[in-house]
Amino acid sequence: MPDDNVIRPAFGTPRRAEPAGPGATDQPFLRVLGTGAGHRVGLIRDPAAQEGEVFRVVVGPEDEPEVETVALLPVTAEAEAEAQRIGFAVLRALEVVEGAI
């Protein structure tokens, strides 16, 4: 799962070439925020991420276990709420797309 196009805590700095930690699919959902346009949006807390402990906002097909990270936030006191806001924005975009189909 490539993370090169992900919004990262260290946005604008090159990614390290070392192997990544466990992928988002290896981590259980902290919560599923909802579904839209055949996809589910969720939040994962990943303590083994290459960037350090992060919250991952992930999106994947409703009927498949695979997800892709669309945003990473370092774990801070405010980060979980911010990750949830990002997830709800992604979910709303999917709902808009679903309504246009």
C-alpha positions, -999 to +999 in steps of 0.1 A: +000+000+000+019+031-011+017+061+012+035+086-011+003+107-017-008+107+019-010+139+040+017+133+066+027+149+099+061+157+082+044+170+050+070+182+025+099+162+038+111+131+020+100+097+033+126+074+048+136+045+027+135+020+055+108-007+056+074+004+069+058-010+100+026-030+099+001-017+073-033-003+081-049-036+073-029-052+102-044-028+127-080-031+140-103-001+134-105+022+164-139+031+149-157+029+115-170+064+108-195+053+081-200+042+045-207+059+012-204+051-025-196+015-016-167+024+007-161+026+044-142+053+062-124+044+095-099+055+120-070+034+131-044+041+159-011+026+146+016+025+173+041+009+148+040+033+119+072+044+102+064+080+113+059+071+149+026+064+166-001+079+144-038+080+138-047+068+103-078+079+084-085+050+061-108+042+032-116+009+016-144-010-002-173-020+021-170-057+012-132-061+013-108-060+043-082-039+025-080-002+032-058+027+021-045+055+043-057+089+032-043+109+062-019+105+090-018+125+122+008+121+151-009+110+183-014+141+204-042+152+228-061+169+199-052+145+170-079+119+175-106+146+172-089+161+141-086+127+125-122+121+131-131+155+115-110+145+085-127+111+083-161+127+084-151+151+056-140+121+035-172+103+043-193+134+033-174+135+000-182+099-006-219+105+002-219+134-023-204+111-050-230+084-041-258+109-046-245+119-080-244+083-093 
